[in-house]
């Protein structure tokens, strides 16, 4: 979801009033101090990944695999198809189009900064990016392939065999489905977006945000948005019900998708989803797991009603939206890789059309 609230409202109301009343230097300092208690800037260096050393060889291999459509049975769909690195790390569609031109069940989350999420997918069913990389490749409505078929395809190309051997030195059989996922994870760990204006603000440059953006930040905290959308990724750290105060309509919250309940089979997890990370949110419309809201202002209004139980004024919505637009960071600059050439042993693509 774009956002949820499952905590008591922040007691920072007085802070908001101070900001609206031409803040003094002391009051501006108070807002920065409050913001630092909730949020962390995106680092400018690639983070470490658990159980997977992020080496140059692994990242370069992972970049190739991320862009290689031959990981799909049709040889048409790559990771970048649904997580387009030139479009904010997603496909800007309500739900992605996969094998056989089928529509997927949920909106594709951005891959940018995904390394900072507590888990992957809207329902958190993948504990890390390695596990996430395996899911779409095997999903019938996405890439529709099988691990053994992927391994056969990769082993059929001499360049891939050589690159796997360099990336996974000392392994007797380095070209495996697991190692494919580790390489993709290593590449995706590099897809971070530091130096947003909000990050610069957190690092002490108070002048980088406009007065309206600071007012929006104060409202974001005071209204309780930061109760779920906090941390480095401003979300992505926990799971919360969609519709705490009032469930939205079926067009936004489809009744057939019960979220985390489908993973845990626990009644308390019905319509619970991972709080959506808000980094680069201005680039990743449409919003929510259903992808049914295309306007960021509308998404803010929906969250206010559903999660806070209140109707925000137009001015409040405008101010929070302006703050959210300050979360756009420096986008990764990726040189599209020249992929290994298929060989006579490379399996042929499967037809996407069922006849």
Backbone torsions as a table, in degrees:
resi	resn	phi	psi	omega
1	UNK	NA	160.1	175.0
2	UNK	-64.1	-37.2	179.0
3	UNK	-175.6	154.9	177.5
4	UNK	-145.5	168.1	177.7
5	UNK	-136.8	121.3	-179.9
6	UNK	-133.7	18.0	179.3
7	UNK	-124.6	162.5	174.2
8	UNK	-62.9	150.0	-179.0
9	UNK	-61.8	146.2	176.9
10	UNK	-63.0	149.3	178.9
11	UNK	-92.6	24.6	-175.8
12	UNK	-90.2	23.5	-179.3
13	UNK	-59.5	-40.7	179.1
14	UNK	-62.9	-31.9	177.6
15	UNK	-63.0	-44.7	179.4
16	UNK	-60.2	-44.6	179.5
17	UNK	-60.5	-37.3	179.4
18	UNK	-64.6	-41.6	-177.9
19	UNK	-66.7	-38.4	-179.0
20	UNK	-69.0	-19.7	-175.1
21	UNK	-103.3	54.7	177.6
22	UNK	49.6	75.6	-170.5
23	UNK	-59.8	141.5	172.2
24	UNK	-79.6	173.4	177.8
25	UNK	-59.0	-42.1	-178.9
26	UNK	-62.2	-43.8	-178.6
27	UNK	-68.2	-37.8	175.7
28	UNK	-60.5	-40.2	177.4
29	UNK	-62.4	-36.5	178.7
30	UNK	-63.7	-40.3	178.1
31	UNK	-63.7	-44.7	178.7
32	UNK	-61.7	-43.1	178.6
33	UNK	-62.2	-41.4	178.1
34	UNK	-64.1	-42.8	179.7
35	UNK	-62.1	-40.9	179.9
36	UNK	-65.8	-23.4	177.7
37	UNK	-74.8	-16.7	-179.7
38	UNK	-107.4	-35.6	-166.8
39	UNK	-122.8	156.2	174.3
40	UNK	-129.3	145.6	177.6
41	UNK	-73.2	151.8	173.2
42	UNK	-67.8	131.8	179.8
43	UNK	-70.2	158.3	178.7
44	UNK	-90.9	-1.9	178.8
45	UNK	-116.8	154.4	-178.7
46	UNK	-67.1	130.2	-179.3
47	UNK	-74.9	157.3	173.1
48	UNK	-71.8	151.8	180.0
49	UNK	-120.1	134.6	-177.4
50	UNK	-63.3	130.3	174.6
51	UNK	59.0	31.1	-179.4
52	UNK	-163.4	95.4	180.0
53	UNK	-64.0	129.9	-179.0
54	UNK	-89.9	90.2	-179.6
55	UNK	-98.2	162.0	179.2
56	UNK	-59.7	-44.3	-178.4
57	UNK	-63.2	-39.0	-179.1
58	UNK	-70.5	-40.0	179.7
59	UNK	-64.4	-44.0	-179.8
60	UNK	-64.5	-40.0	175.9
61	UNK	-64.7	-44.7	-179.8
62	UNK	-62.0	-35.6	177.4
63	UNK	-63.6	-43.9	176.9
64	UNK	-58.8	-47.1	-177.8
65	UNK	-65.0	-36.2	179.8
66	UNK	-61.3	-35.7	-177.5
67	UNK	-96.8	-2.1	-173.4
68	UNK	-88.1	113.1	179.8
69	UNK	-72.6	-10.0	179.9
70	UNK	-74.3	-3.7	170.1
71	UNK	-72.8	-16.1	175.2
72	UNK	-94.4	154.9	-178.2
73	UNK	-66.5	-26.4	-179.6
74	UNK	-87.3	-9.3	-174.2
75	UNK	60.4	26.8	-176.6
76	UNK	-119.0	-27.0	-171.8
77	UNK	-112.0	125.9	176.5
78	UNK	-113.3	174.9	173.8
79	UNK	-58.1	-38.9	-177.9
80	UNK	-68.2	-18.0	178.6
81	UNK	-58.8	-46.8	-179.0
82	UNK	-95.8	-15.9	-179.0
83	UNK	-125.6	62.7	-172.7
84	UNK	-67.1	118.4	-175.0
85	UNK	-74.1	-10.5	174.6
86	UNK	-93.8	0.4	-175.6
87	UNK	-131.6	36.9	177.6
88	UNK	83.2	10.0	176.5
89	UNK	86.1	9.2	172.4
90	UNK	-136.6	-169.6	-175.3
91	UNK	-106.1	1.2	178.9
92	UNK	56.2	35.2	174.5
93	UNK	-118.5	158.5	175.7
94	UNK	-57.0	-56.4	171.2
95	UNK	-138.3	150.9	-172.6
96	UNK	-71.1	154.5	176.0
97	UNK	-100.5	125.7	-176.4
98	UNK	-121.5	-151.0	-175.1
99	UNK	-56.3	135.8	-179.8
100	UNK	69.6	19.6	-179.1
101	UNK	60.7	27.5	178.2
102	UNK	-79.6	143.2	174.9
103	UNK	-85.7	133.0	177.0
104	UNK	-71.9	168.8	-175.6
105	UNK	-81.3	-19.9	-174.7
106	UNK	-138.1	159.6	175.2
107	UNK	-65.5	138.0	-179.3
108	UNK	-74.5	119.7	176.7
109	UNK	-69.8	155.7	176.6
110	UNK	-67.9	145.0	175.1
111	UNK	-86.9	-15.3	-179.6
112	UNK	-67.7	129.7	-179.1
113	UNK	64.0	12.0	-179.2
114	UNK	-62.8	-21.9	179.1
115	UNK	-61.5	-20.7	-178.6
116	UNK	-90.5	-4.1	-179.7
117	UNK	-75.4	151.8	178.7
118	UNK	-66.4	-30.1	178.0
119	UNK	-161.9	174.1	-175.3
120	UNK	-111.9	159.6	-173.5
121	UNK	75.5	159.3	-179.3
122	UNK	-60.3	-31.1	-178.3
123	UNK	-100.5	3.9	176.1
124	UNK	69.0	24.2	-175.0
125	UNK	-74.6	-13.7	175.3
126	UNK	-109.3	124.2	-173.6
127	UNK	-73.2	-21.9	-179.7
128	UNK	-155.9	-178.6	-176.8
129	UNK	-69.6	-25.5	175.5
130	UNK	-62.9	-49.0	-179.9
131	UNK	-65.7	-38.1	-179.7
132	UNK	-63.4	-39.7	-176.6
133	UNK	-61.8	-28.9	-177.8
134	UNK	-77.9	-28.7	-172.7
135	UNK	-63.0	-59.1	-177.1
136	UNK	-60.7	-32.0	-179.7
137	UNK	-62.8	-34.8	-176.8
138	UNK	-94.0	-12.8	-176.4
139	UNK	-72.1	131.9	-177.2
140	UNK	-62.9	-31.7	-179.4
141	UNK	-90.8	4.9	178.6
142	UNK	-117.6	-95.1	-175.9
143	UNK	-100.2	-14.4	167.5
144	UNK	55.4	45.8	-179.8
145	UNK	-124.0	176.0	-180.0
146	UNK	-125.7	148.2	-178.0
147	UNK	-52.8	-45.0	-178.2
148	UNK	-64.8	-35.3	178.7
149	UNK	-69.3	-37.6	176.9
150	UNK	-63.0	-44.2	-179.7
151	UNK	-62.5	-42.4	178.4
152	UNK	-60.9	-43.2	179.5
153	UNK	-61.7	-47.8	-177.5
154	UNK	-67.0	-38.8	-180.0
155	UNK	-70.5	-17.6	-178.5
156	UNK	-76.2	-9.3	-176.3
157	UNK	-113.8	116.7	-176.6
158	UNK	-54.7	-38.1	-178.6
159	UNK	-65.5	-39.3	176.9
160	UNK	-65.3	-41.1	178.8
161	UNK	-58.9	-42.7	-179.4
162	UNK	-67.7	-40.1	-178.1
163	UNK	-70.5	-39.2	175.1
164	UNK	-62.4	-39.6	-180.0
165	UNK	-63.6	-37.8	178.8
166	UNK	-73.6	-37.6	-177.2
167	UNK	-74.8	-28.5	-177.4
168	UNK	-125.9	64.1	-175.4
169	UNK	-62.7	142.3	176.6
170	UNK	88.6	-9.0	179.3
171	UNK	-86.9	136.1	-177.5
172	UNK	-67.7	-37.5	179.9
173	UNK	-129.1	82.3	-172.6
174	UNK	-74.0	-23.5	-177.4
175	UNK	-84.7	91.2	179.5
176	UNK	-131.4	162.4	176.9
177	UNK	-63.1	-39.4	177.7
178	UNK	-62.2	-44.9	180.0
179	UNK	-68.6	-33.4	172.8
180	UNK	-56.1	-46.8	-178.8
181	UNK	-65.1	-38.3	178.5
182	UNK	-64.8	-38.8	179.4
183	UNK	-67.2	-42.3	177.4
184	UNK	-63.1	-41.4	177.7
185	UNK	-60.4	-43.0	-179.7
186	UNK	-61.4	-41.8	177.0
187	UNK	-65.6	-45.6	-177.9
188	UNK	-64.2	-26.6	176.8
189	UNK	-64.9	-21.3	178.6
190	UNK	-84.1	-8.6	-174.4
191	UNK	-87.6	65.3	-179.4
192	UNK	-110.7	155.7	-175.3
193	UNK	-125.9	79.0	-179.3
194	UNK	-77.0	177.8	168.1
195	UNK	66.5	26.1	168.8
196	UNK	-61.7	163.1	178.0
197	UNK	-62.9	-32.7	177.1
198	UNK	-67.6	-38.0	175.9
199	UNK	-61.7	-43.2	178.7
200	UNK	-62.2	-36.3	176.0
201	UNK	-63.6	-47.2	179.4
202	UNK	-60.7	-29.1	-179.8
203	UNK	-84.9	2.1	171.3
204	UNK	117.6	-6.1	178.8
205	UNK	-88.2	84.6	-174.5
206	UNK	-69.1	-22.6	-177.7
207	UNK	-78.1	-10.8	-174.0
208	UNK	-73.4	-23.5	175.6
209	UNK	-95.2	144.3	176.3
210	UNK	-74.6	167.8	178.2
211	UNK	-61.2	-40.4	179.4
212	UNK	-66.6	-38.4	178.6
213	UNK	-65.5	-36.6	176.1
214	UNK	-66.8	-40.1	175.9
215	UNK	-61.8	-40.4	177.8
216	UNK	-64.5	-39.7	175.9
217	UNK	-61.5	-45.8	179.5
218	UNK	-60.8	-41.6	177.1
219	UNK	-65.4	-40.2	-179.9
220	UNK	-57.7	-38.9	177.9
221	UNK	-76.4	-48.8	-174.2
222	UNK	-64.1	-38.2	-178.5
223	UNK	-72.5	-19.1	179.1
224	UNK	106.6	1.5	-179.5
225	UNK	-58.5	-36.8	-177.4
226	UNK	-72.0	-8.1	175.6
227	UNK	-63.9	-30.0	179.5
228	UNK	-114.1	-30.7	-178.4
229	UNK	-104.3	81.0	-178.9
230	UNK	-134.5	-170.2	177.5
231	UNK	78.0	-166.6	-175.6
232	UNK	-67.5	-38.3	-176.4
233	UNK	-95.6	5.0	-178.3
234	UNK	49.9	54.9	-174.7
235	UNK	129.8	-177.0	177.5
236	UNK	77.9	4.9	-174.8
237	UNK	-104.3	-6.7	-177.6
238	UNK	-162.8	177.5	-176.7
239	UNK	-117.0	138.4	-174.8
240	UNK	-145.8	150.3	177.5
241	UNK	-67.7	143.4	172.7
242	UNK	-95.1	112.9	-177.2
243	UNK	103.9	46.4	179.7
244	UNK	-60.6	-47.4	-177.2
245	UNK	-98.0	-35.3	-177.9
246	UNK	-157.6	119.6	-179.2
247	UNK	-68.9	133.3	175.5
248	UNK	-70.5	172.3	-178.2
249	UNK	-67.0	167.6	-177.0
250	UNK	-63.3	-22.2	178.4
251	UNK	-68.9	-30.6	179.0
252	UNK	-96.6	-37.5	-180.0
253	UNK	-119.6	84.3	-177.6
254	UNK	-58.9	128.0	-175.2
255	UNK	-63.7	-23.3	-178.1
256	UNK	-79.8	-11.0	-179.6
257	UNK	-106.9	102.1	-176.9
258	UNK	-95.0	14.8	171.8
259	UNK	64.3	-129.3	-172.8
260	UNK	-65.8	-19.9	176.2
261	UNK	-56.0	-33.9	-179.3
262	UNK	-69.3	-15.6	177.6
263	UNK	-95.8	-45.3	-172.7
264	UNK	-97.1	-20.6	-174.3
265	UNK	56.3	30.6	177.0
266	UNK	-105.6	128.2	-175.0
267	UNK	-56.6	-36.3	-178.7
268	UNK	-65.0	-14.9	-179.0
269	UNK	-95.9	10.6	177.0
270	UNK	-65.6	127.1	-179.7
271	UNK	59.4	31.0	173.2
272	UNK	-100.7	134.6	-179.9
273	UNK	-135.3	160.5	173.0
274	UNK	-68.1	133.0	177.3
275	UNK	-60.8	124.1	-176.5
276	UNK	-63.8	133.7	173.5
277	UNK	-65.2	139.6	-176.0
278	UNK	-101.8	2.5	174.2
279	UNK	-59.7	134.9	177.9
280	UNK	58.8	26.5	-174.8
281	UNK	-61.8	-27.0	179.3
282	UNK	-69.0	-14.0	-178.0
283	UNK	-100.0	-8.1	-164.8
284	UNK	-117.5	26.3	172.9
285	UNK	-61.2	150.1	3.5
286	UNK	-82.5	170.9	-168.4
287	UNK	-112.2	164.4	-178.5
288	UNK	74.9	165.0	-177.5
289	UNK	-64.9	-22.3	178.0
290	UNK	-86.8	-15.2	179.9
291	UNK	64.7	28.9	-171.6
292	UNK	-98.7	-1.8	179.9
293	UNK	-119.4	120.8	-174.3
294	UNK	-98.1	-15.0	-174.6
295	UNK	-108.6	130.6	-176.6
296	UNK	-65.5	-37.6	177.4
297	UNK	-61.7	-41.9	178.6
298	UNK	-64.3	-38.9	178.9
299	UNK	-61.8	-40.6	177.1
300	UNK	-61.8	-43.3	-179.1
301	UNK	-64.6	-40.3	179.1
302	UNK	-63.0	-43.6	179.6
303	UNK	-64.3	-39.6	179.2
304	UNK	-60.4	-44.5	-177.3
305	UNK	-71.3	-47.7	-173.0
306	UNK	-75.9	-37.0	-171.9
307	UNK	-103.4	-30.6	-178.2
308	UNK	-104.7	-16.9	179.5
309	UNK	73.3	29.7	-179.9
310	UNK	-141.3	157.4	175.2
311	UNK	-100.5	109.8	180.0
312	UNK	-72.1	151.8	174.1
313	UNK	-73.2	162.8	177.3
314	UNK	-60.1	-37.9	179.4
315	UNK	-64.5	-42.3	179.2
316	UNK	-64.1	-42.9	178.4
317	UNK	-62.2	-43.0	179.8
318	UNK	-61.9	-42.8	-177.0
319	UNK	-67.8	-44.1	178.6
320	UNK	-64.7	-38.8	178.0
321	UNK	-63.0	-40.7	177.4
322	UNK	-63.0	-41.1	176.3
323	UNK	-60.3	-45.5	-178.3
324	UNK	-61.1	-30.6	178.9
325	UNK	-71.5	-14.5	176.2
326	UNK	-81.1	-2.3	-176.8
327	UNK	-89.5	2.0	179.0
328	UNK	-77.2	119.3	-178.1
329	UNK	-99.3	-176.1	176.8
330	UNK	-67.5	124.4	-177.2
331	UNK	-79.0	144.2	178.9
332	UNK	-60.2	137.8	175.9
333	UNK	-100.3	104.0	-173.0
334	UNK	-111.9	124.7	173.0
335	UNK	-83.5	122.1	-177.1
336	UNK	-61.2	127.5	-175.0
337	UNK	-77.5	149.6	169.1
338	UNK	-84.2	117.5	-171.5
339	UNK	-85.2	152.7	177.2
340	UNK	-56.8	147.9	-178.8
341	UNK	-81.3	136.9	175.2
342	UNK	-64.0	153.4	178.0
343	UNK	-112.8	179.8	177.9
344	UNK	-64.2	-21.3	-179.4
345	UNK	-89.9	-8.8	-179.2
346	UNK	-68.5	126.3	179.8
347	UNK	-57.2	145.3	178.3
348	UNK	-76.5	154.3	179.4
349	UNK	-67.2	147.1	174.7
350	UNK	-86.4	147.3	179.3
351	UNK	-67.7	135.3	177.7
352	UNK	-82.6	-16.4	-176.2
353	UNK	-98.1	123.4	178.5
354	UNK	-84.1	121.2	-177.6
355	UNK	-106.3	NA	NA
